[in-house]
Amino acid sequence: MLEKEYPHEAIRERINLAEKYLRECHEYLDKGDPVQASEEAYKAAEEVVKALAAKFRTAEYNEALREGRWYTYLLSRASKTLTSQLGDWVSDGWNAAYDLHVWGFHEGKIIGRPR
């Protein structure tokens, strides 16, 4: 796992992925596909939470390393831990992204179109 051997490199890669997902989000919006744009926005937020958790070595980050992957409950817990360290903007961003993931992508309800 890249994060165990090269944590700083992994953080940079996560930020690069977040930027890629944001570009794709804008592309899907330009194409008139808000459902897929919602998912790309969520994936960007997911990578930011993972990068911040790695940078600040949260308990959730360490658990993800032990598990060999990130689970959604770990991301949610990490956002709360990071909020206590960095401010409400972290949980505000995570909660908005998760709403897009569930209601924008899976349910297609935010935009009024069922999937």
Secondary structure, DSSP 8 states (H G I E B T S, - for coil): -HHHH-HHHHHHHHHHHHHHHHHHHHHHHHTT-HHHHHHHHHHHHHHHHHHHHHHTT-HHHHHHHHHTS--HHHHHHHHHHHHHHH-HHHHHHHHHHHHIIIIIIIS-TTTT---
